Amino acid sequence: MMYPTDKFYNMRVNLIKNGKIYSERAAVRNVWQKDQSLFLDIYIYRLQKAYVFDAAFVRAISDLSRGTDYRDIRKFAKDFITAAKEPQQTLSSKSDDVLSPVKDDLILLLFMSRIWNDQNPVKQKIILDYIQNTVAAAKNLSDRYLARYLSGLRAGDDEFYETLRRLKSKNPEQAIRLLKEAVKVCLVSGYLHYSERMYLADFIQTLRQEGVSIPQNLL
């Protein structure tokens, strides 16, 4: 999907169809005026498809990321056009602020998801769920928002061991939870590959050195 701005993809849109109102999670991809009519290009996540709507058939729009509700669609269009002219840096810096508490966790989980070169949507969903269940401020962020953040993280061998060295900042409960998520990511294929076992062993050994008790039935 191509967007003039990346700021309006975590939306709740109320659409009028056959006299009824339907609420959909959506991304607003573009807004423009033709003659006296205002049109919106809206991507509906449930249907995985984009549609062009006359603004007359859009009852309301809520920006879930910013907690802003629009009853006046022309006011939304004005904000959309203004945001499209702003540097896209703004979104990245906000995501950094919200997700910085789990940045190391995400590097570690991303690394574990890539060891066997079999990344897939299930692994990504586990990581996205971990973010939203761990960071309260991330609950209203869309999967697309989070996936974009993840795609910008470096998660190679060096980064993996750097994050292990910083695990001492976690309490035992947080550390075990992260370890369980790493195991879950690896087990998506149905079993642990040799290389996955080796890196998990380094993870476990690091935790033991920090005095964390590892559950017996973890692997």
N, C-alpha and C positions, 0 to 999 in steps of 0.2 A: 504494500500500500504506500502511495506517495502522499505526503502531507505538506501543505504550505507551512504549517507549524506543527510541532510535536506536542503541543500543550493540551489538545482537546480529544484525547483518545480514551479517557477514563470517565465516560459520561453515562448518564441515565436520561433517555429521551422518551417523552410521552408522545405517541403518534396517534392520529385520528384515522380510523379505517372503518368504513360502513357505519359511521355514527358512534363507534365505540373507541375508547382510549386504550392503547396497548403500551406498556412500559418495556423498554428494551435497554440492555447494556450495549453501548455503542461508541464508535469513534466518529467525530465530525471531521471529514477529510477536507472539505472545501465549502466556501460560501460565496455566492455571487448574485448580482442583480441583473435582470434582463427586463427591459421596459419598466413596468411598475411592479413586477413580481420578484420576490426573493426566493432563491433556491439553496438547498443544502444537500451536499453529497455526504451521506451517512452510511458508515459500515456497521452492520448489525452482527455482533459477535455470535449470537445463537445460530444465525443462519449462515454465517461465514460468507457474507455477500454484501456488496454496496448497492445502495439505491439513491436516486435523486428525488427529493421531496420538495414540493412547494411549501413555503413557510406556513401557508394557511392550514396545512395538515400536521403541523408540529405544535402541540399544545404547550409543552414546557421542556426545558433542558436543565439538568443538574450537572454541575462539574464536581464529580466526586473527589477529585484530588484537592480542590481548593474550597470545597464546601459552599459553592456559589450556586444559587438557583435563579434561573431565568424564566420569567413568565412572558416577558417581552422578547420575542425572537429577534426583532431588529436590534435590540440592545445587545443580544448575544452576538449577532453578526458584526456589530461595531467592535466589540471586544476581540472577536476572532481575527478580524482584519488588522487591528492594532497589534495583536500578539504575533501575527505572521511577519510583521516588520521588525520585531525585536530579535536580538541575537539569540540563537538556540542554546547558548551557553547556560541560560537561566535554569533550564530543566535539569541539566546534568549536575549543577552545583546543589540544587535542592535534593536530588536523589542521593548525592554523596552525603549530605547532612543526615538524611533519614536513615540511610543504610550503613553508615560508617560503623555503628556498633557491632555489626555482624560481617563486616568486610572480610576479616580473616576466616570466619566460618565458611563463607561462600567460596573463597579461594580454595580452601581445603576440600569442600564438597565438589566443586567443579573439577578439581584435579582428579579426585577419586572417580568421577563420572566419565573421565576421558581416558583412563589408563588402558582400557581394552579396545579403544577406538570404536565403541559401539554406543555413542550418545544417541538418545532417543527421547521422545516426548515424555515418557514415564519418568525418566531420570530428572528431566528438567522440572516436571510437576512436583516431584519430591522436594527439590530445592526451593521452588517458588512457595510451596506450602510452608517450608521451614521458615522462610523470611516472614511470611504473613502471620505465622503462629508465634514468632519470637519478638518481632518489632511491632508494637501496637500502632505506631504511626504509618505502618506499611499496609494496614488492612484495607484501606481504600485505594491502594495503587493497583492498577490493572496488571495482568500477566504480561502484557506487551511492554509496559513501563519497566517492569522488573527484568524481563528478558533482555531488554536493551541495556540495562545497567550491567547485567552479567556478561554480556558480550564484550564489554569494555574492560573486563578484569583479566589481568595476566595470571594464569594458573599453571605454571610449569613446575618442574622438579624443584628448582631453587625456591620458588614461592611456597611450595608445599612445606619444605623443611623450615623456612623462615616462620611460617605460621605455627608450626609445631613448637618452635622455641618460645613463642608468645602465649602458649596455652596456659602458662602459670597464672595468667590474669583471670582465668575462669575458676568459679567454684566447682567442686566435684560434680554436683548435679548438672550444671551446664555442660561440663566436659563429657560426661557420660551420654547426655542427650545428643551432643554433636557426634560422638562416636557411633551411636546407634543409627543416626541418619546416614553416616558414611557407609555403614554396613548395609543399610537398606538400599542405598544407591547401587552398591556393588551387586546386590542379590537380585536386581531386576532381571538379569539374564537367567536366574534360576540356581546359580551356584557361584562360588568364588573362584576366579582364575588365580593362577599362581602369583602373578604380579600384583593382583589386588591383595592377596594374603600378605605379601611382603610389605607393602606400604601400610596396611592395617596393623601389622606387627610393630612397625616403627611408631605408629600412632599410639598403640596400646603401651608400648615400652615407655614412651614419653610421659604418659599419664601416670604410670606406676612410679616413675622417678619423682613425680610431683606428689606422691602419696595417695593417688586416687585408686580406690578398690574397684576392680573390673568384674562385672557380673559373670558368673561361670557359664551361663547359657547364651552368651552374646553371639558366638559364631556357630 
